[in-house]
Amino acid sequence: MAEASKYGISGTPTSVIGYTQPNDPKTIKVVKVIRGAQKIDAFREALDSLYNEKPPAPAAEKKAGTR
């Protein structure tokens, strides 16, 4: 519950919609929090907004031996 409270989650059911960060797959960017028992349309809208959002591009990696 301590981890959930960091994100304002205080009850169930609560669903978090987001995506992982390119350079840190353990970090999730939360796009939408769905609280309470919702119809499938709430999840569809949240997922559609995620698909339409452009995630951050990974940082360019410098190749060895280049400047």
Backbone as a chain_set.jsonl record, in Angstrom:
{"seq": "MAEASKYGISGTPTSVIGYTQPNDPKTIKVVKVIRGAQKIDAFREALDSLYNEKPPAPAAEKKAGTR", "coords": {"N": [[0.821, -1.191, 0.0], [2.051, 1.176, 0.594], [3.626, 1.809, -1.629], [1.628, 2.207, -3.545], [0.322, 4.437, -2.474], [2.093, 6.48, -3.057], [1.399, 7.214, -5.554], [-1.094, 8.201, -5.357], [-3.025, 6.285, -5.041], [-5.549, 4.82, -3.303], [-7.368, 2.859, -2.947], [-9.199, -0.059, -4.126], [-10.968, -1.177, -7.029], [-8.105, -0.11, -8.861], [-6.544, 0.96, -11.756], [-3.547, 1.383, -13.588], [-2.367, 3.031, -16.364], [0.203, 3.139, -18.69], [3.586, 3.527, -19.954], [6.816, 1.944, -20.325], [10.017, 3.45, -19.709], [12.394, 4.167, -22.267], [15.201, 3.911, -21.708], [15.229, 2.881, -19.211], [13.721, 0.289, -18.226], [12.419, -0.351, -15.866], [11.16, 1.843, -14.985], [8.127, 3.513, -15.136], [6.107, 5.596, -17.092], [3.309, 7.108, -16.108], [0.276, 7.502, -17.678], [-2.445, 7.539, -17.388], [-4.761, 7.092, -14.742], [-7.133, 4.858, -13.695], [-9.857, 4.8, -11.728], [-11.903, 2.846, -9.602], [-14.657, 0.609, -10.475], [-14.963, 0.349, -13.809], [-16.416, 0.749, -17.081], [-15.556, -0.985, -20.114], [-15.055, 0.959, -22.038], [-13.746, 3.076, -20.748], [-11.191, 2.054, -20.376], [-10.5, 1.602, -23.02], [-10.43, 4.233, -24.037], [-8.309, 5.246, -22.495], [-6.177, 3.622, -23.352], [-6.168, 4.271, -26.074], [-5.388, 6.961, -25.896], [-2.825, 6.591, -24.973], [-1.642, 5.231, -27.121], [-1.706, 7.274, -28.981], [-0.02, 9.143, -27.926], [3.24, 10.359, -28.184], [6.002, 8.565, -27.271], [9.008, 9.36, -25.375], [12.044, 9.693, -27.199], [14.765, 7.366, -27.196], [17.88, 8.179, -25.626], [20.562, 9.232, -27.659], [23.103, 6.991, -28.413], [26.579, 7.02, -28.162], [28.855, 5.739, -30.437], [31.63, 3.563, -29.982], [34.841, 4.804, -30.562], [34.083, 6.958, -32.103], [33.496, 10.467, -32.602]], "CA": [[0.0, 0.0, 0.0], [2.933, 2.352, 0.627], [3.993, 2.129, -3.018], [0.428, 2.728, -4.198], [0.009, 5.779, -1.978], [2.97, 7.434, -3.744], [0.742, 7.59, -6.803], [-2.446, 8.639, -5.057], [-3.932, 5.147, -5.069], [-5.936, 4.526, -1.928], [-8.364, 1.808, -2.893], [-9.307, -0.946, -5.271], [-9.948, -1.418, -8.048], [-7.418, 1.009, -9.5], [-5.672, 0.516, -12.846], [-2.597, 2.387, -14.047], [-2.033, 2.859, -17.775], [1.408, 3.884, -19.01], [4.603, 2.796, -20.708], [8.149, 1.954, -19.726], [10.976, 4.396, -20.271], [13.312, 3.448, -23.158], [16.513, 3.627, -21.126], [15.056, 2.314, -17.876], [12.465, -0.45, -18.308], [11.773, -0.474, -14.562], [10.466, 3.097, -14.729], [6.916, 3.628, -15.948], [5.465, 6.91, -17.178], [1.873, 6.918, -15.969], [-0.496, 8.387, -18.541], [-3.823, 7.606, -16.907], [-5.148, 6.245, -13.619], [-8.567, 4.584, -13.75], [-10.29, 4.441, -10.372], [-13.224, 2.247, -9.486], [-15.102, -0.337, -11.504], [-15.322, 1.131, -14.992], [-16.751, -0.003, -18.287], [-14.426, -1.185, -21.037], [-14.793, 2.201, -22.777], [-12.761, 3.872, -20.006], [-9.881, 1.475, -20.683], [-10.261, 1.835, -24.445], [-10.026, 5.636, -24.175], [-6.979, 5.401, -21.894], [-5.208, 2.986, -24.247], [-6.095, 5.083, -27.294], [-4.57, 8.146, -25.616], [-1.441, 6.123, -24.872], [-1.166, 4.955, -28.482], [-1.577, 8.537, -29.7], [1.046, 9.935, -27.311], [4.564, 9.984, -28.677], [6.925, 8.361, -26.157], [10.305, 10.008, -25.567], [13.042, 8.925, -27.947], [15.912, 7.006, -26.364], [19.064, 9.033, -25.793], [21.495, 8.732, -28.678], [24.301, 6.361, -27.837], [27.783, 7.298, -28.914], [29.578, 4.521, -30.781], [33.039, 3.555, -29.597], [35.763, 5.233, -31.603], [33.566, 8.106, -32.863], [33.506, 11.727, -31.861]], "C": [[0.866, 1.257, 0.0], [3.323, 2.777, -0.783], [2.805, 2.756, -3.74], [0.125, 4.155, -3.748], [0.907, 6.852, -2.584], [2.297, 7.999, -4.989], [-0.71, 7.989, -6.596], [-3.471, 7.524, -5.102], [-4.249, 4.774, -3.625], [-6.973, 3.418, -1.832], [-8.351, 0.96, -4.143], [-10.731, -0.909, -5.786], [-9.373, -0.107, -8.584], [-6.482, 0.438, -10.55], [-4.799, 1.675, -13.29], [-2.222, 2.053, -15.486], [-0.813, 3.723, -18.062], [2.357, 3.064, -19.85], [5.952, 2.905, -20.017], [9.029, 2.977, -20.423], [11.993, 3.632, -21.109], [14.637, 3.047, -22.521], [16.436, 2.999, -19.743], [13.731, 1.564, -17.823], [11.765, -0.671, -16.967], [10.992, 0.781, -14.189], [9.29, 3.216, -15.687], [6.411, 5.061, -15.918], [3.965, 6.659, -17.152], [1.161, 7.966, -16.816], [-1.898, 8.592, -17.973], [-4.005, 6.655, -15.736], [-6.667, 6.098, -13.704], [-8.979, 4.058, -12.38], [-11.703, 3.86, -10.399], [-13.524, 1.27, -10.612], [-15.63, 0.473, -12.681], [-15.686, 0.202, -16.146], [-15.527, -0.062, -19.19], [-14.083, 0.084, -21.805], [-13.77, 3.084, -22.072], [-11.347, 3.37, -20.296], [-9.517, 1.707, -22.142], [-9.774, 3.27, -24.677], [-8.612, 5.856, -23.632], [-5.912, 4.801, -22.808], [-5.067, 3.758, -25.547], [-5.239, 6.324, -27.065], [-3.097, 7.772, -25.499], [-0.866, 5.866, -26.251], [-0.927, 6.237, -29.259], [-0.485, 9.434, -29.136], [2.384, 9.44, -27.823], [5.508, 9.799, -27.489], [8.264, 9.044, -26.421], [11.271, 9.097, -26.316], [14.19, 8.566, -27.019], [17.085, 7.944, -26.643], [19.996, 8.402, -26.812], [22.727, 8.169, -27.987], [25.483, 6.624, -28.748], [28.517, 5.994, -29.177], [31.041, 4.656, -30.385], [33.893, 3.96, -30.793], [35.256, 6.384, -32.451], [33.596, 9.335, -31.985], [32.18, 12.4, -31.939]], "O": [[0.461, 2.289, -0.535], [3.347, 3.968, -1.092], [2.969, 3.735, -4.469], [-0.284, 4.987, -4.557], [0.522, 8.02, -2.623], [2.59, 9.114, -5.42], [-1.469, 8.101, -7.558], [-4.67, 7.791, -5.193], [-3.361, 4.458, -2.834], [-7.409, 3.077, -0.733], [-7.603, 1.215, -5.088], [-11.639, -0.621, -5.006], [-10.092, 0.881, -8.736], [-5.707, -0.474, -10.26], [-5.257, 2.815, -13.359], [-1.812, 0.932, -15.788], [-0.793, 4.905, -17.718], [1.981, 2.027, -20.396], [6.2, 3.823, -19.236], [8.806, 3.321, -21.583], [12.421, 2.55, -20.707], [15.139, 1.952, -22.774], [17.459, 2.626, -19.168], [12.717, 2.134, -17.42], [10.626, -1.136, -16.942], [10.253, 0.791, -13.204], [9.438, 3.041, -16.896], [6.3, 5.668, -14.853], [3.416, 6.062, -18.078], [1.413, 9.163, -16.685], [-2.464, 9.681, -18.067], [-3.469, 5.547, -15.737], [-7.394, 7.089, -13.776], [-8.511, 3.011, -11.933], [-12.573, 4.332, -11.13], [-12.756, 1.125, -11.562], [-16.622, 1.192, -12.56], [-15.308, -0.969, -16.171], [-14.586, 0.718, -19.039], [-12.929, 0.27, -22.19], [-12.999, 3.776, -22.737], [-10.418, 4.164, -20.442], [-8.359, 1.977, -22.463], [-8.82, 3.492, -25.423], [-7.813, 6.568, -24.24], [-4.86, 5.406, -23.013], [-3.961, 3.887, -26.072], [-4.454, 6.704, -27.933], [-2.223, 8.549, -25.883], [0.273, 6.24, -26.528], [-0.037, 6.287, -30.108], [-0.067, 10.386, -29.794], [2.626, 8.234, -27.887], [5.791, 10.759, -26.773], [8.616, 9.282, -27.576], [11.306, 7.887, -26.092], [14.557, 9.357, -26.15], [17.252, 8.435, -27.759], [20.193, 7.186, -26.825], [23.308, 8.793, -27.098], [25.389, 6.467, -29.965], [28.776, 5.227, -28.25], [31.613, 5.744, -30.449], [33.67, 3.493, -31.91], [35.911, 6.765, -33.421], [33.709, 9.238, -30.763], [32.0, 13.478, -31.372]]}, "num_chains": 1, "name": "protein.A"}
